[in-house]
Amino acid sequence: MKLMTLLLLCLAFAGCNSAGGTRPEPAPDPEPEPMAVSYPDIEWAVDAEETRTNVGGNVLDLSAGEVDESFIALIDEADSIYLSNVGVLVDGGDDEFNAPDCAGRVCEAPGLGDINLDEIDTSNYESQPVMVYRGISFGQRRSPGTDADGESFEALGYGGWLDHHYFAINASLYPDTDNAEKVVLYSYVVGDETGTNPTSGSASWKGVAIGVDASQRFHERRLLQADVDITIEDFMSPMVDILFDNIKDLRTGEDFTLVPSVSWSDLALVDGAFAHEEGTLGQMDRNRIEGRFYGPDQEEIGGVFEYATVVGSFGARRD
């Protein structure tokens, strides 16, 4: 009995040598955890605590790593990406707005190059949780970068995410050259599209829109947030009504009195998507919105918009 007990102990701890046996090789040291990157010389798009105070948001109880994990998971599950028009803005120079060509997980974007969700590298991004507002989580990202022409820039992103899509505004800031600041500015939405219309009944969705006023230098630009309410009264003949209101400056908390609210009515819904476009890119008469359902049973709606000089994106969840 004592011999049997000894044999069992040897098997359990793998630390005994029997005649003719060899001691197992020691396990290799575990790989060290990768060090989180940090870019303190790049100014965040917003101050997280001030932003919560300014708009009445709650603390987002996630680490920076968990913010990254949420972003990566949504990218992995996404079947599409859509961009606003891409603004190449030069202080004191000629601004350009270019239309992207998006199909599936890839967008060809003048001023940006190709954006392919299969090639997104988040390892050099520093992330920060910002808040929860209207049930949507918000965070921001920053990193240095180099474009296809070898020019250096600072990349800033601010966005929100739900269960099935992510929406954001992004800016690439180039160093001052001859007192001119160049900014490449756009918004986007990434997610798992529903692809179909609801078939009966009615529903409403509540969410948030975020945007940048493209008429100012970036760190002086108004970063805006609005409450979003979307309704479809009759799924048998679906027309989409959208309201953006309670529009505030994220950095100051001030109401955006220039445009206190924005609405779109009776937008036709086709294969789970809707759109409206009029006016001139970069001008006050600009009015464009594009959105679609995400997730099963049309649970979420997300999209991009351009209104007057504001470029942005939005996301909402079904009530």
Secondary structure, 3 states (H helix, E strand, C coil): CHHHHHHHHHHHHCCCCCCCCCCCCCCCCCCCCCCCCCCCCCCCCCCHHHHHHHHCCECCCCCHHHHHHHHHHHHHHCCEEEECCEEEEECCCCCEEECCEEECCEEEECCCEEEEHHHCCCCCCEEEEEEEECCEEEEEEEEEEECCCCCEEEEEEEEEECCCEEEEEEEEECCCECCECEEEEEEEEEECECCCCCCCCCEEEEEEEEEEECCCCHHHCCEEEEEEEEEECCCCCCEEEEEEEEEEECCCCCECCCCCCEEEEEEECECCEEEEEECCCCCCCCEEEEEEEECHHHCEEEEEEEECCEEEEEEEEEC
